[in-house]
Structure formats: structure tokens, C-alpha cells
Amino acid sequence: MRIDAYNQIQQIYGTQKLSKTEKKTAGASFQDQLMLSATAQDASTAKKALAATPDVRQNLVSSIKERMDNDTYEVDLDDFAGKLLEKYNGLF
């Protein structure tokens, strides 16, 4: 086996081992950072507030339920009809 021929070919194509590069940090440490826009921060605050709010206002539901059980709950028919028409007109 001719080692000399291999060495010559290696010199032509430049296939020497590459030296490891040294990291140049110059004493600084790098950390990942996350920066949110003002809109994203507002959305995050709103999401947290919404998560802390219960889905059902139990105090309001219990008072209406109590009035219904006592037959003292009254609905304003004109108000109900007006809201019903608003919803109906909103469909078309």
C-alpha cells in the first residue's frame, strides 16, 4: 500500500482534519428571551382574568330560581317581545 500517494491526494483536495473552533463568548452569557408586544400582553391579561371568572353567576341564578319557585318572578312582556324581535331581525 502506498501511503505517500494518499498523502499527496489528501493535500490536493484539502481533506485534513478540521480543527475545532473555539467559542468566543468574551465573558458574556447568552439566554433565550421572549418579548411580547403590548397587544399580546393585553390578550394574556384578559385571558387570565377570564379564566378566573366563573362561567355562571351563581348569586344571580339562585335569586331568580328562588323567585321562580315562589311564583314571584315576573317577566316584562314588552321587553321580552322587543328582544325576541331584535334576535329575529338579526337572523336576516
SULKA-V31418 format. One record per residue. N is the residue number from 1. PHI is phi in degrees with one decimal (NA if undefined). Layout:
n: {N;N}
phi: {PHI;PHI}
This chain:
n: {1;2;3;4;5;6;7;8;9;10;11;12;13;14;15;16;17;18;19;20;21;22;23;24;25;26;27;28;29;30;31;32;33;34;35;36;37;38;39;40;41;42;43;44;45;46;47;48;49;50;51;52;53;54;55;56;57;58;59;60;61;62;63;64;65;66;67;68;69;70;71;72;73;74;75;76;77;78;79;80;81;82;83;84;85;86;87;88;89;90;91;92}
phi: {NA;-99.3;-74.3;-61.2;-63.7;-63.8;-62.8;-66.9;-64.9;-62.9;-70.0;-66.4;-86.7;63.3;-98.4;-70.0;-65.8;-81.6;-77.8;-70.2;-82.4;-92.4;-76.6;-106.1;-99.0;52.9;81.1;-93.6;-107.5;-107.7;-133.7;-71.4;-133.0;-119.1;-118.8;-102.6;-72.2;-62.8;-65.2;-66.5;-66.5;-63.6;-64.6;-64.8;-64.3;-65.2;-65.1;-65.7;-65.6;-67.3;-66.7;-82.7;-88.3;-69.8;-70.9;-120.9;-83.4;-59.6;-64.3;-70.5;-64.3;-66.3;-67.6;-66.8;-62.8;-63.9;-66.5;-67.6;-65.0;-88.8;59.0;-111.8;-83.5;-122.2;-111.1;-74.8;-64.7;-65.9;-64.7;-63.1;-64.5;-63.7;-68.9;-64.1;-66.6;-59.1;-65.4;-62.9;-68.4;-71.6;-75.3;-110.9}
